[in-house]
């Protein structure tokens, strides 16, 4: 509507006199995002997909990236943002069937290589992660809240003509707030600074009757800016367990910024988890996570809906993608427990604790 009203203005959800379409902040980097990953029991592929809205940039976009064999199949789409309750972009649609419990994600068939219709159901209650805040020279770079949940997937997936009946697992998150999005800004006094300096670890691990969430953002000087060590039971009557401070030990792929395996130790809880990468998805190339100059989350792609498809060889993107976030499908073991889930990692600038001495070279 030309007067600024949108569908959710008809519901009693306002938190100020502003319309729902108007963000509570004028920061250009305001965002709202869904993230999902999905994998089958045989770990044949690792699918990652999401949808974001950027109200002060006036855009919304979505992507799916499926690592299967030595290829990454990508479909991405962008359009101007009109109604915050419209969770569709091109062939993509998200339907919240039951808030905090069940969601449907659709990628309609196009001339590109992916089509999908799947439903996620949480096996734990949604977890509110610690709030992330980070300032550089006075400017708020990150100020985000995020909920996370492990669960199961059912439905149908088609990749390059091969159809899969989905009965798999994965995790999702929903985050909102402020983080760098859209077209690159002039750095000014922050020239040469990484937006998330140091090491980023995010491991949502799914076991037979519980899940564990481990987060560590640590800078090169050893300062930890965000941490989480939490066990959440499928039995929702049981309280969550704070596992205490975590110590990490990473085995790096020599000469790279890629983690091959990790050992995460929660000494206070007597838990030591062996983490092994099975199938890395190099999502930093092609999906909008910041490396591509022509397609970034929130970037304006024009007045009409734009949908594109890519098929990338892992070898051709691995070298560049290691400078961004990498999402590994991983196996996790401790005691008698064997689980799977996401091993998300990134090293930005130097991180001498693993032998990364500068912003260019890999671990020595």
Secondary structure, 3 states (H helix, E strand, C coil): CCCCCCHHHHCCCCCCCCCCCCCCCCCCCEEEEEEEEEECCCCCEEEEEEEEEECCCCEEEEEEEEEECCEEEEEEEEEECCCCCCCEECCEEEEEEECCCEEEEEECCCCCCEEEEEEEEECCCCEECCCEEEEECCEEEEEEEEEEEEEEEEEEEEECCEEEEEEEEEEEEEEEEECCCCCCCCCHHHCCCCCCCEEEEEEEEECCCEEEEEEEEECCCCCEEEEEEEEEECCCCCCCEECCCEEEEEEECCCCCCEEEEEEEEHHHCEEEEEEEEEEECCCCCCCCCCCCCCCCCCCCCCCCEEEEEEEEHHHHHHHHCCCCEEEEEEEEECCEEEEEEEEEEEECCEHHHCECCCCCCCC
